[in-house]
Amino acid sequence: MFKKGRNGLALAGLLAVMAACGGPVKDYDYQPLKPADYFLPCQYANVEGIKIAYVETGPVSAPCLIFIHGLLGRLDNWRWNAPAFADRYHVLALDLPGFGNSEMADRDITIELFARVVKGLMDQKGIARAAVIGNSMGGETALFFAIHYPDRVDKLVLVDAAGLIRPQFFGRLIADHTNKVGDLIVHRVQRRTKNKPASEIYPVLKDKVLNPERRRRVSIAFDLKNPNVLEMNDGYALYYASLVKTREFEWHVKGALRSFRSIARTDLIGQVGAVRAPTLIIWGDQDQLIPPKFAEIFRKAIAGSRLVWIKDAGHIPMIEKPAEFNQALNEFLSGP
């Protein structure tokens, strides 16, 4: 029986809707996948049997920086940061499996897999050690990497990182029913976009779905009219307008949901103290997704770590305030 109250009724209703949606729409007008355009030419490597997209710049003999994006993110999230370090560092940014231009296969997606992908890419590029920089889910991946592959990490940078926060009711519901939720999302999206070209889908995504002004309750950014945030959302609208018309859309949706499930189930609170790499914690002081109190928990748990607040920034300070972010990162990287 379902638990009484609003949560129980919501659960019953949602499960009924999910049961009625059988996944992809019959005879959907699929189109070929068009890769997203990034700030640098996209390269590819086969890691863990997955086609992984990445960009690379800077002298290969220099110390290496690896940038890791968050949930629903892409390597393009670092376009305002990675090039600023290319004159003195070997810089890489990658799309995790199921995101951006990286492949998504029907397999379990976990934070552990993400960490192995980072290690595998380093192995293929001949990179012994790197400074690993991650935002949100990418921060949890970087943290997991530093804990389990300590000899491969020069320095660690956690940017509004996941790894400690636990989801509430609907978050747990999604984590427990990823395939059903994925089928529901794919069915609803395909039903609304069938026989519509990407050129018609793009303005709807830009103005109604991804418009930050329509998501004020829990916004990813503090300043919803920040030009970088608007540019990022426009890029996502273009990308998803093309992606939803492809057969790959289903597995990208389920990959994102399985990534969320792994975030929900990977509790690193008891392992954070094992980090030995010099660590910088960068946090937007107005983050609504992962509140600032978690920055303090990281700072206290990681011996010798340093915390830098980015004033008037939300969950993506590297995009909202790139000058301040890059300055903090440069000072840390240049230090002992």
N, C-alpha and C positions, 0 to 999 in steps of 0.2 A: 504493500500500500504506500501511497505517497504521503509525505509529511504534510500536515495541515498548515494553512497559512499561505502568504503570498508566494514564498519560495516553492512550496509544494505545487500550487496551482500553476505557477510559471513553468516548473519542470514538466508537469503533465502536459501542458499545452505545447511546449517546445518539442518534447519527444514525439507527440502526435504529429506535429508538422514535419519533423524530420523523417518519421516513418512513411509519410505520404510522398516524400520526394525521393525518387530513385536515382539521383545523380544526373549525368548529362542528358540533355534534351535530345530526343530522337530526331535524326535528319538535320542536325545543326550544321550551319554553313561554315565549316572550319576553313581557316586561312593559314598559310605558312607563317611560322614564327619569324618576326623581324627583331634581331638583337637591338638592345638599347645602345644609343651613342653616349660615350663617356668623355671625360676631359682628356683622356689619353687613349691611344689605340688599344683595343682589347686583345689580350692574348689568352691562350687556353692551355691547360695541362690536365692530364688524366690522373686523378688522385683518388685512391680508395674506389676505383672503378667508376668515378664520376667525372664528367667534363666540367672543370672548374675554370671560371673566367677570372682574370686578374689584369691589373695594369702595373707597369714598372717604369721607374725613372730614376735618375741619379747615377753616380759612378758605382759600378758593381763591387769595386774594391773598398768602398767606404762602409762604415757601420750601417747596419740595416734597421729600418723601421717597417713594421707591418701593421696596417690599419684594418680593423675588423668592424663591420657595421652591425646594427641591431636588428631586432625583429621587424619584418616588413621593409627593411632597409636595403641598400645596394652600396657597392663600393663608391658610387658617385656621391654619397653623403660626405666624402672626404675631399671633394674637389677644391674646397676653400683652404685646405690644410696641407695635403700631401705635396703639392708643387712647391710650397714655401720652404720645404726642407731638401729639395732635390739638388741643391748646389753643394751639399756637404754630406748627404746620406744616400744610401741605396734604399729607395722607397718602393714598397709594394702595398697594394690594396686589393682585396679579393672579394668576390661574391661568394657567400657561403652556399652550400647545396640547396637548391630550391628557391634561390633569390637572384634577382637581376638576370644576368646572362649565363649563370651556372645551371647545369642540368639538374633535373629532379627525377629520381627514380622511385619506384614503389618499394620503399624500404623504410626501416625505422630511422628517424632523424633525432639525434641527441646532441647535447653539448659535448659529450665525449667524442662523437664523430667529427664535429666541427674542429675540435682541438687536434684530432688526428689529421684532418685535412690541412690545417696550418702547418703541422710538422711535416706532412708529406710534400707540401709545396716547397718548404724550406729545404728538404732533402734533395728534391729535384733541381733546385736552383743552386745547390752547393752552399747554403747559408748555415753556418754552424750555430750562430747566436744572433738574436735580434731584440730590439726594444719592441714590445708588443703593446699596441694601443687599441682598446675596444670600447665601444659605446653600447650601453644597455645590454642586450643579449650578447653582443660582441665583447662587452666587458666581462660578462660571466664566462665566455669562452676563453678570453685572455687570462682570467683568474684560474680557471681549470687548467689551462696550459702551463701556467707558472707553477702550479702545485704539482702537476704530474710530470712535467718535463723541465725541471728547474735548471738543468745544465744548458738549456737552449735559450734562456731568457737573460738578456743583459739588464733590462729595466722593464717595469710594468706600469702601464697607465690605465687607470679605470675611470671611465667617463660616464657618470650617471649609470653605474653598472647594476645589472641584475645579479642574482645569485643568493640573495638573502630574503627577498620579499616573497610572501606566499599569496596566491590568488584567493579572491573571495568566492562566493557561491557560484556565480555564473562562470567565473574563470575555471573553477574545479569541474563544473559541468562540461565545459568545452574540452578540457583536458581528458575527461573520461569518455568522450564520445566524438573523437576527432573525425573519424570517417563519416559518421552520420551528419555532423555539422558541415563537413566539407561537401558532402552530396547536396545538402540544402543550399549552401552558398552557390555552388556550380549551377544547380538547377534554376535558382532564382535569377542569377546573372544571365544565363543562356536564354531563359525564357524572355527576358527583357531586351536582349540584344540580337536575337535571331533575325537574320535578313537585314541587319543594319551594318553599314560599313564602319570601320574604325573612326573615320572622319566625323560621324554622327555621335559616336560614343564619347569621344574626347571632350567636347564641351560640357556634356552632362557630368562626367567625372570631375572635370576642373571646377565647375561652378556649383555643383550640388553635393557630390560625394567627398571629394578631397579638399574642398574649400575650407581652410581653417576657421573662417568666420562662422561656419555652421557647426563647429565642434568646440564650442566655448567651455562646455562643462568640464571636460578633462582634456585640455589642449596639450599637444606635444611641445609647443613653443610658448614663450611668454608674450612676445609681441607678435600678434597674429598678422600684422601687415609688414613684418620684416621682409625686405626684398629677397633675401636669400631663401627664406622659408617659402615665399610665393613661387620663386624660381624652382625650388625643389619639388613643390607640389605640381607645378606645371609639367615637369619632367616625368613625374609619376603618372600623371593623367595620360600623357602621350604613350608611355610604356604599357600601362594596363589596358588602354584602348586597343592596342595591338594584341596584347597577351590574351585577353578574354575571347578573342576570335580563334584561338589555336587549341589544338588537342593538348598541348602542354599545360594549359590553364588549370585543369583539374588537379594535376600533381603538384603544381606550384601552390595551390590553395591548401592541399593536404600537407604539403611540406611545411608551410607556415604554421598550420595548426599543430603538427607534430613537434615543431620547434617550440611552440608555446607549451605544449605538454611537457617537454623536457625541462624547460625553464621552471615550470611548476613543481617538477618532481626531483630536480637536482638541487639539493640543499647543501650549500657549501659553508654554512655558518660554523660547523665544527672543524673545517679544514683551512679556513682563512689564515689562521695563525701560522700555518706551515710555510707561507710565502717568505722567501728569503731575498728575493730580488729587490733592489731599490724601487720604491713604489710611489707614484704620484696619483692622487685622487683629485679629479676635476669634476665639479658639480655645479649645475645651474641652481642658483639659490631660490628659484621659483618653480622647480620641478614638481609637477602634479602627478606624474606617473610613478616615479620612485622618489618619495619625499626626502628632503635633505637630511633627516635623522639617520638615514642609512649611510650617508657619507661619513658621519661621525662613528658609526659602528665599524665601518671599514678602517677608519683611521686608528681607532683604538685596538683593533684586532691585528693589524699588520705592523709589526715592530719597525720603527723608524720611518714610517710613511708620512708623507706630507699632503695636506689638503689645501686646495685652492678653490675658492668660490668664484664663479662667474656671475657678476651682479646682473640682475634683470634678465636672466636667461632661464629657459625651461629645461626640457629633457635632452635637447640637442645643442648644447652650447657651442660646439665646433662649427655649427651652421649659423646659429643666431649671432654669435659674437666671435667670429674667426680671428680677429686681430688679438683680442684678449686671450683666446684659447692658444693661439700659436705662440704668443709671448710666454705664457706659462709653460707650455711644452718645451719650447726652446731653452728656457732657463734650466729646466729639469734635465734635459738631455745633455746640456753643456756642463752640468755640474759633475761632481765626483761620483 
